[in-house]
């Protein structure tokens, strides 16, 4: 253990080489841990209005203490939290986006009493073992982790920013940027008020570039800059059999089975290698040589991915993982019909439903893709409805599908040659003396397109949390070393002059 502590100390000095006082630096990480414990202790279920209000109170207090001017920006639902440092016209302006709401929790799935009480754990051969926080008084092991809801997504990054501000002030650093921070309380449920709010508060949010600190670093744990993210929309498909479930002995072979109808329909949407067969689905996408070079520079291991996820062969939408993310996806995220498992019954079900999500790229419009899917369904001989069928419709139509559409969150992608992107890559490379992973577009979705569309600014994702953080899942966690990494990242970002 002593050997691990020495190594951790060396890493600490390497990360925070700008200060000659390791005791001060160590106390800053300890302060960040204490502050994160306090922040996580405030429940932040995106579906609970009172939770969001309580978090807004905490944020206002903590940002004000650092010298920010803060306000709440009213929207059609929860307000956005906005903070800014005093502005100077001669400086470019940086806008930072994060969110403070979290996914709902099922405490019974967590290996601790409460997801909102941070637990310190050290890695063992069989997983993780809880450790008393008192052990951090003298030494900090950067491999140990903090377990709790939103430790990584996004309360941890918010605390990193606050503590970087503390160190910047302590070191007497002047910010070369005007700094604005916007924090979202509805990201985990789609940020529906965001597009209208950005239009309403356009002048207040004006900036030269946007940095999003959400999501995990690349699996290599190297410094990472992401130039875009896919958008998303959804479809729900329901097919119908008898008006009520019927005894399969009496009516099997006679009453149409909605499960088979739905399975047959879904099977027409992809070929055996996973490519979408719907006409026009991939239109508009072209990957030139320079783009391929960037995609192939990402240090992924397709073999490691298949090993981790435990499947033999990947789908063939792209030749490798990063290439696959450049195309829109069509995913079955859920299926249901009748009863299964111990509740299984010998019936012909009344209906079957498939929930689909469609991940979007900038070349593909979500509304257009949904129309292509619906046209494809109609071409398979189904009548497409936007409502549950009436008795008259059931009696007059053979194959019915009810299609319910979800809203569209657009994709975004900033040019790989953008000057602010080049600044971020250079800044991170110098800060950590390492190659920076540049990802053209990530697979997940962050609701950033409204900022780009309205403010007309470049945007970049600079993730600061460990790739195996279990965000959205039980046992979400943050490596203590990532607190150090994130504080360093914000410190360098906010103290480095763009050339």
Secondary structure, 3 states (H helix, E strand, C coil): CHHHHHHHHHHHHHHCCCCCCHHHHHHHHHHHHHHHHHHHCCCCECCCHHHHHHHHHHHHHHHHHCCCEEEEECCCCCCEEEEECCCCCCCEEEEEEEECCECCCCHHHCCCCCCCCCEEEEEECCEEEECCHHHHCCCCCCCCEEECCCCCCCHHHHHHHHHHHHHHHHCCCCCCEEEEEEEECCHHHCCCCHHHHHHHCHHHHCCCEEEECCCECCCCCCCEEECEECEEEEEEEEEECCCCCEEHHHHCCCCCCHHHHHHHHHHCCECCCCCECCCCCCCCCCCCHHHHHHHHHCCCCHHHHHHHHCCCCCCCCCCCHHHHCCCCCCEEEEEECCCCHHHCCCEECCEEEEEEEEEECCCCCHHHHHHHHHHHHHHCCCEEECCCCCHHHHHHCCCEEEEEECCCECCEECCCCCHHHHHHHHHHHHHHCCCCEEECCECCCCCCHHHHHHHCCEEEECCCECCCCCCCCCCCEEEHHHHHHHHHHHHHHCCCCCC
